[in-house]
Structures are given as C-alpha cells and as structure tokens.
C-alpha cells in the first residue's frame, strides 16, 4: 500500500493516478488532516498492512525510524517532480515489490537512491 503525505499536491496525485499508481493520501484516504509527522504518522503506519510512505519531509530520513513493517521514502526533489520520482522509485529493480521495500528508510534524489535497511549498520547508495 502506497501512502502519500498530505502536502503532496493535487496535481502530482493526478499524475500518479494517470500512470495507474495506486495510493492513499494522509487526510483523504487514511489518517486525518493535520497529523503530526513522526508522533502521529509512524503509529499509523504500524496499523496498516506493509505501507510505503512517501514524503518530502527530511525528518523521516533517519535510521532510528527503521522498522520491518513499513518503508519510509523521503523525496528530495522539487514539488513538481514528485510523481515522476515516485514512479521511478517503484519501477527500480531493488524496490519493485512490497517485500523488497519493507524495512527500509530511503532518500530518493536526482542522482539516485540512498537507504538504510533493518539489521544493516551502513547506508547503501544506488545510482539510477
């Protein structure tokens, strides 16, 4: 299940729908509007079945947030590039399936992807 942070624009959501990428958005399909970032969203993710949470909030890119039951994706890109990079991430060979994404905290940016993984002490960096 793909979950988008509430600050991802209607335009970018429309672009994802046009590409047949299924998601729910905080405050519209899951949770409620105005949820506090770490204090409300992380407990919400624990109640969902294997969610991948996409956000532009860099506070979610930290190894202390690793958990085997979800994936956190920090989109370090411009607001109008979000749909493109979500699609790119979901199609990337290392993250294509839910099983491959679980237990990771990921940063997506123009040059590639960096991530931490549960039970691995170092960060990984991949190029597109």
C-alpha positions as CSV (number, residue, x, y, z in Angstrom):
1,X,0.0,0.0,0.0
2,X,1.4,3.4,-1.0
3,X,0.7,6.3,1.3
4,X,1.3,9.9,0.4
5,X,2.0,12.7,2.9
6,X,-0.8,15.3,2.9
7,X,1.5,18.0,1.5
8,X,1.8,16.3,-1.9
9,X,-0.2,18.4,-4.4
10,X,-3.4,17.5,-6.1
11,X,-1.6,17.9,-9.5
12,X,1.0,15.3,-8.5
13,X,-1.7,13.0,-7.2
14,X,-3.5,13.3,-10.5
15,X,-0.3,12.5,-12.4
16,X,0.1,9.3,-10.3
17,X,-3.5,8.3,-11.0
18,X,-2.9,8.8,-14.7
19,X,0.0,6.4,-14.5
20,X,-2.2,3.9,-12.7
21,X,-0.1,4.1,-9.5
22,X,-2.5,3.3,-6.6
23,X,-2.2,5.2,-3.3
24,X,-4.0,6.7,-0.4
25,X,-3.2,10.1,1.0
26,X,-3.0,11.2,4.6
27,X,-6.2,13.0,5.5
28,X,-8.1,11.8,2.4
29,X,-8.0,8.1,2.4
30,X,-6.1,7.2,5.5
31,X,-5.5,9.0,8.8
32,X,-6.6,12.6,9.2
33,X,-5.6,16.0,8.1
34,X,-3.0,17.8,10.3
35,X,-1.4,14.6,11.6
36,X,1.9,15.4,13.3
37,X,4.8,14.0,11.4
38,X,6.6,11.4,13.5
39,X,4.3,11.3,16.5
40,X,1.1,10.5,14.6
41,X,2.2,9.1,11.2
42,X,4.6,6.4,12.5
43,X,2.0,4.8,14.8
44,X,-0.5,5.0,11.9
45,X,1.9,3.1,9.6
46,X,2.1,0.3,12.3
47,X,-1.7,-0.2,11.9
48,X,-1.5,-0.6,8.1
49,X,-0.5,-3.7,6.1
50,X,3.0,-3.2,4.7
51,X,2.8,0.5,3.8
52,X,5.3,2.5,1.8
53,X,5.1,6.1,3.0
54,X,6.2,8.9,0.6
55,X,7.0,12.4,2.0
56,X,9.1,15.5,1.3
57,X,9.8,15.9,5.0
58,X,13.6,15.2,5.6
59,X,12.8,14.3,9.2
60,X,11.6,10.9,8.0
61,X,15.1,10.0,6.6
62,X,16.8,8.7,9.7
63,X,17.9,5.2,10.7
64,X,16.2,5.4,14.0
65,X,12.9,5.1,12.2
66,X,13.7,1.7,10.6
67,X,11.1,-1.0,11.1
68,X,10.4,-4.2,9.3
69,X,6.7,-3.5,8.9
70,X,7.0,-0.4,6.6
71,X,9.1,1.6,4.2
72,X,9.7,5.4,4.5
73,X,10.6,7.3,1.4
74,X,12.0,10.8,1.6
75,X,11.6,12.5,-1.8
76,X,14.5,15.0,-2.0
77,X,13.1,16.5,-5.3
78,X,11.0,19.6,-6.3
79,X,7.3,19.6,-5.7
80,X,6.5,19.3,-9.4
81,X,8.8,16.2,-9.8
82,X,7.2,14.1,-7.1
83,X,5.1,11.8,-9.4
84,X,8.0,11.2,-11.7
85,X,10.3,10.2,-8.9
86,X,7.7,8.0,-7.1
87,X,7.2,6.2,-10.4
88,X,10.9,5.9,-11.0
89,X,11.4,4.5,-7.4
90,X,8.6,2.0,-7.7
91,X,10.0,0.7,-11.0
92,X,13.6,0.5,-9.8
93,X,14.7,-3.2,-9.6
94,X,15.7,-3.0,-5.9
95,X,12.4,-1.6,-4.8
96,X,9.9,-3.0,-7.3
97,X,7.9,-5.2,-4.8
98,X,6.5,-4.5,-1.4
99,X,8.7,-7.2,0.0
100,X,11.8,-5.6,-1.3
101,X,10.8,-2.2,0.2
102,X,9.9,-3.3,3.7
103,X,12.4,-2.5,6.5
104,X,14.0,0.4,4.6
105,X,14.3,4.2,5.1
106,X,15.0,5.7,1.7
107,X,16.1,9.0,0.2
108,X,15.2,9.5,-3.5
109,X,17.1,12.3,-5.3
110,X,18.2,13.2,-8.8
111,X,21.4,11.1,-8.9
112,X,19.9,8.0,-7.3
113,X,18.8,6.4,-4.1
114,X,20.3,6.1,-0.7
115,X,18.8,3.9,2.0
116,X,19.2,2.2,5.4
117,X,17.9,-1.2,6.0
118,X,16.9,-3.1,9.1
119,X,19.7,-5.2,10.6
120,X,22.4,-3.5,8.4
121,X,24.6,-0.9,10.0
122,X,25.7,1.1,7.0
123,X,23.8,3.2,4.4
124,X,23.6,2.0,0.8
125,X,23.8,4.2,-2.2
126,X,22.5,3.3,-5.7
127,X,22.6,5.3,-9.0
128,X,19.8,5.4,-11.4
